[in-house]
């Protein structure tokens, strides 16, 4: 890779988090969706566990790249900087457009079938901040963002479901699991492949 400068993963993680924040999405907003999806199956689960799972998901490169591309396209559409007919398709969140879901699905596939089915549920039912982002009222364009948030929430919920199964096999529960074991607490941890 002579002549090509690589972007450090810490920089990409920071940029993805900043993109979400710039668009009005907090980690806690996504974690609340995860909690709603997973708490009926696990009474010991806390919102803090969900926050840490969301943090871990956002450390995945596939997720970061999807967020950066999707948010950029939404912002360009708001500024009317896309060429036609793409401008109209994105600005109006055209029903048959589908590229927004495709980008989100690409990142969801990292976490397997449970994340995929959860994403479908969230895309259809628009839970939490997803509903607010999907509403076409106002001047903001969130064609990609609502699907990206659903994707992140689906991945974080999938991680928790897999961890819950691991804990059950060990005779443990989330009650005994400190939330920081599910994700970073301020520092950057190595990105793992665990679900």
Buried (B, 14 or more C-beta within 10 A) or exposed (E): EEEEEEEEBEEBBEBBBEBBEEBEBBBBBBBBBBBBBBBEEBEBBBBBBBBBBBBBBBBBBBBBBBBBBBBEBBBBBBEEEBEEEBBEBBBEBBEEBEBBBEBBBBBBBBBBEBBBEBBBEBBEEBBBBBEBBBEEEEEBBBBBBBBBBBBBBBBBBBBBBBBBEEBEEEEBBBEEBEBBEBBBBEEEEEBEEEB
